[in-house]
Amino acid sequence: MPDVTIYHNPNCGTSRNTLALLRHAGIEPEVVEYLKTPPSRQTLRALVAAMGIPVRALLRKKGTPYEELQLDDPKWSDEQLLDFIQAHPILMNRPIVVTPLGTVLSRPSEAVLEILPVPTIAPFTKEDGERIVDTGVRRA
């Protein structure tokens, strides 16, 4: 099985659904509980680059010190935002999944389908009962 990593928060429903979807696809990923083992600054930079998003897009607002720290202020540079994520890992939006086909912020959880390194999988039902049908479309 190709290497697959998920940056996971077990308290997050989207993260749990994404992990369950990976396992449903027959993939046992490396699970990094980023609140217990935060990614290094270098890893954060690499994830942002691989996803092709600005650092600011990696920030989570709900249930974090985002408002308190006034992170919506454009004065913060990417490096300063990375400092905040390092100091408060809960600020990192999740789950992030890395496979040989790419890296995605898997929100919604079915966003992971495009980078699954396996053929089309059987339909999957999320915790809330929503049914996900895989079209088999993958990144090249």
VOBA-1610 file (N, C-alpha, C; in pm, whole numbers, padded with zeros to 5 digits, always signed):
BEGIN
Met+00085-00119+00000Met+00000+00000+00000Met+00088+00124+00000Pro+00060+00218-00089Pro+00138+00342-00091Pro+00127+00417+00042Asp+00228+00501+00067Asp+00228+00580+00190Asp+00117+00684+00187Val+00037+00683+00294Val-00070+00780+00311Val-00063+00829+00455Thr-00072+00961+00472Thr-00068+01021+00604Thr-00190+01109+00621Ile-00249+01105+00740Ile-00359+01195+00773Ile-00321+01272+00899Tyr-00334+01404+00891Tyr-00317+01490+01007Tyr-00457+01500+01067His-00474+01438+01182His-00605+01401+01234His-00631+01459+01372Asn-00758+01495+01393Asn-00806+01532+01526Asn-00925+01441+01554Pro-00912+01345+01647Pro-01020+01250+01672Pro-01147+01315+01726Asn-01141+01440+01770Asn-01260+01510+01819Asn-01338+01579+01708Cys-01287+01573+01586Cys-01348+01640+01472Cys-01422+01537+01385Gly-01552+01560+01362Gly-01632+01468+01282Gly-01580+01455+01139Thr-01539+01565+01078Thr-01487+01558+00941Thr-01359+01475+00937Ser-01275+01492+01037Ser-01151+01415+01045Ser-01181+01266+01066Arg-01275+01236+01154Arg-01313+01095+01177Arg-01371+01034+01050Asn-01457+01108+00980Asn-01514+01057+00855Asn-01407+01033+00750Thr-01311+01123+00740Thr-01204+01107+00642Thr-01120+00984+00673Leu-01085+00966+00801Leu-01009+00848+00840Leu-01088+00721+00811Ala-01216+00722+00842Ala-01301+00605+00815Ala-01311+00579+00665Leu-01317+00684+00586Leu-01323+00669+00440Leu-01194+00608+00386Leu-01079+00652+00439Leu-00951+00591+00399Leu-00951+00443+00432Arg-00993+00408+00551Arg-00995+00268+00592Arg-01096+00188+00510His-01208+00249+00476His-01309+00186+00390His-01248+00153+00253Ala-01153+00237+00211Ala-01085+00216+00082Ala-00972+00113+00093Gly-00954+00055+00212Gly-00848-00044+00231Gly-00713+00017+00262Ile-00711+00142+00300Ile-00586+00212+00330Ile-00573+00229+00481Glu-00462+00186+00535Glu-00432+00212+00676Glu-00324+00320+00679Pro-00367+00445+00697Pro-00272+00556+00689Pro-00189+00570+00816Glu-00081+00644+00804Glu-00010+00691+00922Glu-00098+00802+00979Val-00138+00788+01103Val-00225+00886+01167Val-00140+00976+01257Val-00138+01104+01224Val-00065+01201+01304Val-00169+01284+01378Glu-00180+01260+01508Glu-00269+01341+01589Glu-00195+01471+01617Tyr-00219+01570+01531Tyr-00137+01690+01530Tyr-00149+01775+01657Leu-00252+01753+01738Leu-00260+01826+01865Leu-00161+01768+01966Lys-00133+01637+01954Lys-00035+01571+02041Lys+00106+01583+01985Thr+00117+01576+01852Thr+00246+01581+01784Thr+00235+01683+01670Pro+00248+01812+01703Pro+00233+01915+01598Pro+00340+01901+01490Pro+00301+01927+01366Pro+00400+01924+01258Pro+00501+02037+01274Ser+00622+02011+01229Ser+00727+02113+01234Ser+00691+02227+01139Arg+00759+02336+01156Arg+00741+02452+01068Arg+00769+02412+00923Gln+00875+02334+00904Gln+00911+02288+00770Gln+00799+02202+00711Thr+00741+02114+00792Thr+00631+02030+00745Thr+00509+02115+00712Leu+00479+02213+00796Leu+00366+02302+00767Leu+00385+02373+00634Arg+00505+02424+00612Arg+00535+02492+00484Arg+00515+02397+00367Ala+00565+02275+00383Ala+00554+02175+00275Ala+00407+02140+00248Leu+00327+02126+00353Leu+00185+02094+00335Leu+00113+02207+00261Val+00138+02330+00302Val+00076+02446+00238Val+00116+02451+00090Ala+00244+02431+00063Ala+00291+02433-00076Ala+00228+02320-00158Ala+00221+02201-00100Ala+00164+02087-00171Ala+00015+02106-00201Met-00055+02175-00111Met-00198+02200-00133Met-00220+02319-00225Gly-00116+02402-00244Gly-00128+02519-00329Gly-00221+02625-00270Ile-00218+02638-00137Ile-00304+02736-00070Ile-00217+02835+00006Pro-00270+02953+00035Pro-00195+03045+00121Pro-00199+02996+00266Val-00100+03033+00344Val-00095+02993+00485Val-00226+03030+00554Arg-00278+03146+00524Arg-00401+03195+00588Arg-00517+03095+00568Ala-00520+03026+00455Ala-00627+02929+00428Ala-00615+02804+00515Leu-00502+02786+00578Leu-00481+02672+00667Leu-00540+02698+00807Leu-00572+02823+00835Leu-00620+02859+00969Leu-00766+02817+00991Arg-00790+02762+01108Arg-00925+02727+01151Arg-00972+02835+01247Lys-01095+02878+01231Lys-01151+02983+01316Lys-01232+02926+01432Lys-01322+02833+01401Lys-01415+02780+01502Lys-01341+02699+01608Gly-01370+02730+01735Gly-01313+02653+01845Gly-01164+02674+01866Thr-01114+02790+01822Thr-00972+02820+01833Thr-00954+02962+01886Pro-00830+03001+01918Pro-00806+03140+01961Pro-00794+03239+01844Tyr-00845+03204+01727Tyr-00835+03287+01607Tyr-00882+03431+01633Glu-01004+03445+01686Glu-01060+03579+01711Glu-00978+03653+01816Glu-00949+03584+01926Glu-00874+03643+02036Glu-00737+03696+01990Leu-00674+03622+01900Leu-00542+03662+01849Leu-00552+03761+01732Gln-00674+03790+01690Gln-00700+03884+01579Gln-00628+03842+01451Leu-00638+03714+01420Leu-00566+03661+01304Leu-00628+03701+01171Asp-00745+03765+01176Asp-00803+03815+01052Asp-00735+03944+01006Asp-00649+04000+01091Asp-00577+04123+01057Asp-00473+04091+00949Pro-00478+04160+00835Pro-00384+04133+00726Pro-00239+04168+00759Lys-00214+04228+00875Lys-00077+04264+00910Lys+00012+04142+00933Trp-00050+04026+00964Trp+00029+03907+00995Trp+00088+03847+00868Ser+00219+03827+00869Ser+00287+03763+00756Ser+00265+03611+00763Asp+00299+03544+00655Asp+00290+03397+00655Asp+00375+03339+00767Glu+00494+03393+00785Glu+00583+03341+00890Glu+00522+03362+01029Gln+00459+03475+01051Gln+00393+03500+01179Gln+00274+03407+01198Leu+00200+03382+01091Leu+00087+03289+01101Leu+00136+03149+01134Leu+00248+03108+01075Leu+00308+02978+01109Leu+00349+02975+01256Asp+00400+03087+01306Asp+00433+03096+01449Asp+00310+03070+01535Phe+00198+03131+01497Phe+00074+03111+01572Phe+00029+02965+01568Ile+00039+02903+01451Ile-00001+02761+01439Ile+00091+02674+01525Gln+00218+02705+01527Gln+00313+02629+01610Gln+00278+02645+01758Ala+00242+02766+01799Ala+00208+02793+01939Ala+00071+02738+01976His-00020+02730+01879His-00158+02685+01902His-00196+02588+01789Pro-00155+02463+01797Pro-00182+02368+01687Pro-00331+02355+01651Ile-00420+02387+01745Ile-00564+02380+01717Ile-00603+02475+01603Leu-00517+02573+01573Leu-00543+02667+01463Leu-00532+02602+01326Met-00466+02486+01319Met-00449+02419+01189Met-00579+02351+01149Asn-00630+02387+01034Asn-00751+02324+00985Asn-00721+02179+00950Arg-00821+02095+00960Arg-00801+01952+00942Arg-00925+01889+00881Pro-00908+01766+00836Pro-00786+01687+00827Pro-00710+01717+00698Ile-00582+01701+00705Ile-00498+01711+00586Ile-00453+01569+00554Val-00469+01530+00428Val-00430+01396+00384Val-00325+01408+00275Val-00221+01326+00289Val-00112+01323+00192Val-00106+01182+00134Thr-00111+01172+00002Thr-00097+01043-00068Thr+00000+01065-00184Pro+00039+00957-00252Pro+00125+00975-00369Pro+00061+01059-00480Leu-00072+01075-00477Leu-00141+01153-00580Leu-00158+01300-00543Gly-00124+01337-00420Gly-00137+01477-00382Gly-00169+01496-00235Thr-00197+01621-00200Thr-00227+01660-00063Thr-00352+01746-00066Val-00447+01716+00025Val-00569+01796+00032Val-00606+01825+00176Leu-00671+01940+00192Leu-00743+01970+00315Leu-00879+01906+00289Ser-00906+01798+00357Ser-01022+01715+00325Ser-01149+01767+00392Arg-01193+01884+00348Arg-01317+01945+00394Arg-01398+01976+00270Pro-01503+01908+00244Pro-01561+01799+00320Pro-01478+01671+00308Ser-01512+01574+00390Ser-01431+01452+00396Ser-01415+01384+00261Glu-01516+01392+00176Glu-01507+01325+00045Glu-01408+01392-00049Ala-01352+01507-00012Ala-01248+01570-00093Ala-01126+01480-00106Val-01112+01386-00014Val-00998+01294-00018Val-01007+01198-00137Leu-01126+01177-00190Leu-01143+01080-00298Leu-01052+01108-00417Glu-01031+01235-00450Glu-00951+01267-00568Glu-00804+01227-00556Ile-00758+01201-00434Ile-00616+01163-00418Ile-00600+01021-00363Leu-00708+00942-00365Leu-00694+00803-00319Leu-00613+00724-00421Pro-00510+00655-00376Pro-00426+00577-00468Pro-00482+00436-00491Val-00615+00427-00504Val-00683+00299-00527Val-00794+00323-00628Pro-00842+00215-00692Pro-00955+00231-00785Pro-01082+00271-00711Thr-01188+00289-00786Thr-01318+00326-00731Thr-01354+00237-00612Ile-01406+00301-00506Ile-01446+00225-00387Ile-01598+00220-00377Ala-01645+00125-00299Ala-01789+00110-00275Ala-01843+00234-00203Pro-01973+00261-00216Pro-02031+00375-00145Pro-01999+00369+00005Phe-01988+00488+00064Phe-01950+00504+00203Phe-02054+00592+00271Thr-02088+00559+00395Thr-02184+00639+00471Thr-02113+00708+00586Lys-02125+00842+00588Lys-02064+00922+00693Lys-02141+00906+00825Glu-02080+00956+00932Glu-02141+00947+01065Glu-02282+01003+01069Asp-02307+01108+00991Asp-02438+01173+00993Asp-02539+01107+00899Gly-02497+00997+00835Gly-02586+00924+00746Gly-02574+00963+00599Glu-02499+01068+00570Glu-02481+01108+00430Glu-02404+01001+00356Arg-02454+00964+00239Arg-02392+00860+00157Arg-02301+00925+00054Ile-02180+00874+00045Ile-02080+00924-00049Ile-02056+00818-00156Val-02069+00857-00281Val-02046+00767-00392Val-01920+00813-00466Asp-01826+00724-00479Asp-01698+00753-00546Asp-01716+00741-00697Thr-01682+00847-00770Thr-01691+00845-00915Thr-01568+00782-00979Gly-01464+00761-00898Gly-01341+00702-00951Gly-01246+00804-01012Val-01285+00931-01016Val-01200+01035-01073Val-01086+01064-00974Arg-00963+01054-01025Arg-00844+01076-00943Arg-00754+01177-01012Arg-00669+01240-00933Arg-00566+01328-00990Arg-00471+01243-01072Ala-00422+01301-01179Ala-00327+01228-01265Ala-00191+01224-01201
//
